[in-house]
Amino acid sequence: MKIGITCYPVYGGSGVVATELGKALAVRGHEIHFIAYSLPFRLSNVTGNIFFHEVNISSYPLFEYPPYSLALTSKMVDVAKYEGLDLLHVHYAIPHATSAVLAQQILQQQQLDVPVITTLHGTDITIVGQDPSFRPVVNYSINQSEGVTAVSEYLREETYAHFDVEKDIEVIPNFINTDEFYRSDKDYFRRALCPNGEKVLIHVSNFRPVKRAQDVVRVLHQLRQDDLPVKLLLVGDGPDRMPSEHLARELGVQDDVRFLGKQDPIMEILSVADVFLMPSGSETFGLAGLEAMACEVPVVCSDIGGLPELVQQGESGFLCELGNVEEMTARTRELITDEALHKRMAAAARARAHDFDTTRIVPQYEDYYEAMLSEGVPASG
């Protein structure tokens, strides 16, 4: 198949999943065309049967904000027509699904049928999409897509609850290549970070307020008050990074915190961690947590959204009440002070990650593509 994939190319879960999906499909023999305003974050190079088409956004004095969604539509039409795409698979409802639906309608006028599959990832439904100014567009774009998938049962139900969706939504979870994500021997790195044998906590996110990164600093502070030897690694960047730095100074734990910024690949850093902290206020799946679990790092996270579908309570991690720093601290304390418990949960985390391996999930997308292609695209009315 020739598949067009559109995603946000920046540091974040939806872009990572879309890029990894394209790479995995290419390995399985499909021709993949990424269509975005810049090279996707995880697509370090374009080779073989993977192609990249940049969306050029022209700047005119007439436009205070250049119309990216229309430029994207035009590029989709061009790539679909001249590369002979079989389908367009867009990740994130706004504006990608809207642009794809419009592109499809233009292509139909040229007697070309290109199905649109929309994958819903999270804030496109739970936050952005529910904004009254966007809701009608999201609703229309989902219903006009030939296929709709969601990355968790939670997100599927949220979509039905907040939108007038007439389509069947297929749940296809996020995935990971466990042959690439695994715990490796990085003792030299760990010794450099923790010369006195301290335990290592880690948090990875885009540092938006919804990720609650400051709660992670508070967990560290409570553990240090108990004189537990522990270090914290904060990976990523965003609006809450600076407030987190300020909080660490206010609490006097700045010497035990390392802000590492955006890192890719992340496996080496995860390989020195003992506990992954994820106090998010909203998560539809928790890809960062899955990556940690693949590296044998138990997850301590909020009991919200799609996280209970990933983390097995008391087995591969702990689910805590949202915003309850004391509970999250207690669970983390258990893991870093009980070696037998940590060893058992680390192994269970790795085993759980195998349930979401690329080899299990990517074929589900292939089957879904085939089903959508067999149904065909209805004529525009």
C-alpha positions in Angstrom: 0.0 0.0 0.0 1.0 3.6 -0.5 0.1 5.4 2.7 0.1 9.2 3.4 0.7 10.0 7.1 0.2 13.4 8.7 1.1 14.2 12.3 2.5 17.0 14.4 6.3 16.6 13.9 7.2 17.9 17.3 8.2 16.2 20.7 5.0 14.5 21.8 3.2 11.2 21.9 1.0 11.5 18.8 3.9 12.4 16.6 6.0 9.7 18.0 3.3 7.0 17.4 2.6 8.2 13.9 6.3 8.2 13.0 7.0 4.9 14.5 3.9 3.5 12.7 5.2 4.7 9.4 8.6 3.3 10.0 7.2 -0.1 11.0 4.9 -0.2 8.0 7.8 0.6 5.7 9.7 -2.3 7.1 6.7 -4.5 6.3 6.9 -3.4 2.6 4.5 -0.4 2.4 5.4 2.9 0.8 5.1 5.7 3.3 4.7 9.4 2.6 4.9 11.7 5.6 3.2 15.1 5.0 4.0 17.7 7.6 5.4 21.2 8.1 8.8 19.7 9.2 10.6 16.4 9.4 8.9 14.4 12.2 10.9 14.3 15.5 11.6 10.5 15.4 12.3 10.4 11.6 16.0 11.0 11.6 16.5 10.2 8.0 14.4 9.4 4.9 15.4 6.4 3.0 14.1 3.5 1.0 10.4 3.5 0.8 9.9 6.4 3.3 9.3 9.8 1.8 8.8 13.3 3.3 6.8 16.1 1.8 7.1 19.4 3.5 4.1 21.7 3.8 5.2 25.2 2.7 3.3 28.0 4.4 3.4 31.2 2.4 3.2 34.5 4.3 1.0 37.2 2.8 0.4 40.6 4.4 -3.3 39.8 4.2 -3.0 37.0 6.7 -2.2 37.8 10.3 -1.9 34.0 10.8 -0.9 31.9 7.8 -3.6 29.3 6.9 -1.6 26.1 7.6 -4.7 23.9 7.4 -5.3 25.0 3.8 -1.7 24.6 2.8 -1.8 21.1 4.3 -4.9 20.3 2.3 -3.2 21.4 -0.9 -0.1 19.3 -0.2 -2.3 16.3 0.6 -4.0 16.7 -2.7 -0.7 17.0 -4.6 0.9 14.0 -2.9 -2.2 11.8 -3.2 -2.6 12.6 -6.8 1.0 12.3 -8.0 2.2 9.6 -5.7 -0.9 7.5 -6.2 -1.7 7.2 -2.5 -4.1 4.4 -1.4 -5.2 6.3 1.7 -4.5 9.2 4.0 -3.9 8.4 7.7 -4.0 11.5 9.9 -3.1 11.7 13.5 -4.9 14.3 15.7 -8.2 15.7 14.7 -7.3 19.3 14.5 -6.5 20.4 11.8 -5.3 17.2 10.2 -8.6 15.4 9.9 -10.3 18.5 8.6 -7.6 19.1 6.0 -7.7 15.5 4.9 -11.5 15.5 4.5 -11.3 18.6 2.4 -8.5 17.1 0.3 -10.6 14.0 -0.2 -13.5 16.0 -1.5 -11.2 17.8 -4.0 -9.7 14.5 -5.2 -13.2 13.1 -5.7 -13.9 15.9 -8.2 -10.9 14.5 -10.1 -12.3 11.0 -10.0 -9.8 9.9 -7.3 -10.9 7.9 -4.3 -8.6 8.2 -1.3 -10.0 7.1 2.1 -9.3 9.1 5.2 -8.5 7.4 8.5 -8.3 9.5 11.6 -6.5 8.4 14.7 -7.5 10.2 17.9 -4.8 10.6 20.4 -5.9 12.7 23.4 -6.2 16.4 23.8 -7.7 16.7 20.3 -10.7 15.2 22.0 -10.4 15.8 25.8 -9.3 19.5 25.7 -8.9 21.2 22.3 -11.8 19.5 20.6 -14.3 20.4 23.3 -13.6 24.1 22.9 -16.9 25.4 21.5 -15.1 27.2 18.7 -13.6 23.9 17.5 -16.3 21.3 18.4 -18.4 21.5 15.3 -15.4 21.1 13.0 -14.0 18.1 15.0 -17.4 16.5 15.0 -17.8 16.9 11.2 -14.2 15.7 10.5 -14.6 12.6 12.5 -17.9 11.6 10.9 -16.6 12.3 7.4 -13.5 10.0 7.9 -13.9 6.5 6.5 -12.2 5.1 9.5 -11.6 6.3 13.0 -9.3 4.8 15.6 -8.5 5.7 19.2 -5.5 4.8 21.3 -7.5 3.6 24.3 -11.0 2.5 25.4 -11.0 5.6 27.6 -10.5 7.9 24.6 -13.1 6.0 22.6 -15.7 6.5 25.3 -14.8 10.2 25.8 -15.3 10.8 22.1 -18.7 9.2 22.2 -19.6 11.1 25.3 -18.6 14.6 24.0 -19.3 14.4 20.3 -22.2 13.3 18.1 -20.1 10.6 16.4 -21.9 8.2 14.1 -18.8 6.2 13.2 -17.6 3.0 14.8 -14.3 3.8 16.6 -11.7 1.1 16.6 -9.4 0.9 19.5 -5.8 0.3 18.4 -3.5 1.1 21.3 -0.1 2.7 21.1 2.9 0.4 20.7 6.6 0.1 21.2 9.4 -1.9 19.6 10.7 -3.9 22.5 13.7 -5.0 20.4 14.8 -1.3 20.5 13.4 -0.3 23.9 15.1 -2.5 26.6 17.2 -1.9 29.7 20.9 -1.8 28.8 24.0 -1.7 31.0 24.7 1.9 31.7 26.4 1.6 35.0 29.1 4.2 34.1 26.3 6.7 33.4 24.5 5.8 36.6 27.8 6.2 38.7 28.3 9.6 37.2 24.8 10.7 38.2 24.7 8.9 41.5 28.3 8.5 42.9 26.9 7.5 46.3 24.5 4.8 45.0 21.4 7.0 45.1 18.1 5.7 43.5 17.0 7.4 40.3 13.5 8.8 39.7 12.6 10.0 36.2 9.9 12.0 34.6 9.6 12.5 30.8 7.0 14.9 29.3 6.5 18.1 27.2 6.1 20.0 30.5 2.7 21.3 29.8 0.6 22.1 33.0 -1.5 19.0 32.5 1.7 16.8 33.1 2.0 18.2 36.6 5.8 18.1 36.6 5.9 20.1 39.8 4.3 17.2 41.7 7.4 15.2 40.8 9.6 17.7 42.4 7.4 17.6 45.5 7.7 13.8 45.6 11.5 14.1 45.6 11.3 16.7 48.4 9.3 14.4 50.6 11.7 11.5 50.0 14.7 13.7 50.8 13.0 14.8 54.0 13.1 11.1 55.0 16.9 11.2 54.2 16.4 8.7 51.4 19.3 9.0 48.9 17.6 9.7 45.6 18.1 11.7 42.4 15.5 13.0 39.9 16.0 13.3 36.2 13.5 15.5 34.3 13.5 15.0 30.6 11.8 17.2 28.1 10.9 20.9 27.9 7.9 23.2 27.9 6.1 25.9 29.8 6.3 24.2 33.2 10.0 23.6 33.1 11.0 26.9 34.6 8.3 26.8 37.4 9.7 23.3 38.2 13.2 24.6 38.5 12.0 27.4 40.7 10.1 25.0 42.9 13.2 22.7 43.3 15.2 25.8 44.5 12.5 26.8 46.9 12.3 23.4 48.4 16.1 23.1 48.6 16.4 20.0 46.4 18.0 21.6 43.3 21.2 19.7 43.8 19.3 16.4 43.5 17.6 17.4 40.3 18.9 17.2 36.7 17.0 18.9 33.9 18.1 17.2 30.8 15.9 18.9 28.2 14.7 17.1 25.1 16.4 13.8 24.6 16.2 11.2 21.8 16.8 8.4 22.0 15.6 8.0 25.6 16.5 4.4 26.2 19.9 5.1 27.8 18.4 7.5 30.3 15.6 5.1 31.2 18.1 2.3 31.7 19.5 4.0 34.8 16.1 4.8 36.3 14.4 3.0 39.2 11.0 4.6 39.1 9.1 6.5 36.4 6.8 9.2 37.8 3.7 10.2 35.9 1.4 12.5 37.9 -0.5 13.7 34.8 -4.0 15.3 35.1 -4.9 13.8 31.8 -3.5 10.8 29.8 -5.4 8.9 27.2 -2.7 6.2 27.0 0.7 7.1 28.5 3.3 6.3 25.8 6.1 7.6 27.9 5.1 5.2 30.6 5.1 2.3 28.1 8.6 3.2 27.1 9.7 3.2 30.7 8.1 -0.2 31.3 9.9 -1.7 28.3 13.1 -0.6 30.0 12.1 -2.4 33.2 11.1 0.8 35.1 8.0 0.5 37.2 5.5 3.3 36.8 3.9 5.4 39.6 1.2 7.4 38.0 -2.2 9.0 38.3 -5.3 6.7 38.3 -6.9 8.6 35.4 -7.7 8.3 31.7 -6.2 5.4 29.8 -3.4 4.7 32.3 -5.3 1.9 34.1 -5.4 0.2 30.7 -1.6 0.2 30.6 -0.4 0.0 34.2 -1.5 -3.0 36.2 -2.1 -1.9 39.8 0.4 -3.5 42.1 2.0 -5.5 39.3 3.8 -3.4 36.8 3.3 -0.1 38.7 1.1 1.8 41.0 -2.0 3.9 40.3 -2.5 6.9 42.6 -5.3 9.4 43.3 -4.8 12.4 41.1 -2.9 15.1 42.8 -2.2 13.0 45.9 1.5 13.7 46.3 1.6 11.9 49.6 0.3 8.6 48.1 2.7 8.9 45.1 5.6 9.4 47.5 4.6 6.4 49.6 4.4 4.2 46.6 7.7 5.4 45.3 9.3 4.9 48.7 8.1 1.2 48.6 9.8 0.7 45.3 13.1 2.2 46.2 13.4 0.6 49.6 12.2 -2.9 48.9 14.5 -4.6 46.4 12.4 -7.7 46.1 9.3 -5.7 45.3 11.2 -3.6 42.8 12.7 -6.6 41.0 9.3 -8.3 40.7 7.6 -5.1 39.4 10.4 -4.3 37.0 10.1 -7.8 35.4 6.3 -7.4 35.3 6.6 -4.0 33.6 8.8 -5.5 30.9 6.4 -8.3 30.4 3.5 -5.9 30.1 5.3 -3.8 27.5 5.4 -7.0 25.3 1.6 -6.9 25.2 2.0 -3.6 23.2 4.9 -4.7 20.9 5.0 -3.4 17.4 4.6 -6.9 16.0 1.2 -7.2 17.8 -0.2 -3.7 17.1 1.0 -2.7 13.6 -0.8 -5.7 11.9 -4.0 -4.3 13.5 -3.5 -1.1 11.5 -2.8 -3.1 8.3 -6.0 -5.1 8.8 -7.9 -1.9 9.4 -6.5 -0.3 6.2 -7.6 -3.3 4.2 -11.1 -3.2 5.7 -11.4 0.5 4.8 -10.1 0.0 1.3 -12.5 -2.8 0.7 -15.4 -0.7 1.7 -14.4 2.1 -0.7 -15.1 5.9 -0.6 -18.7 7.0 -1.0 -19.3 9.5 -3.7 -19.5 13.1 -2.5 -23.0 14.5 -2.4 
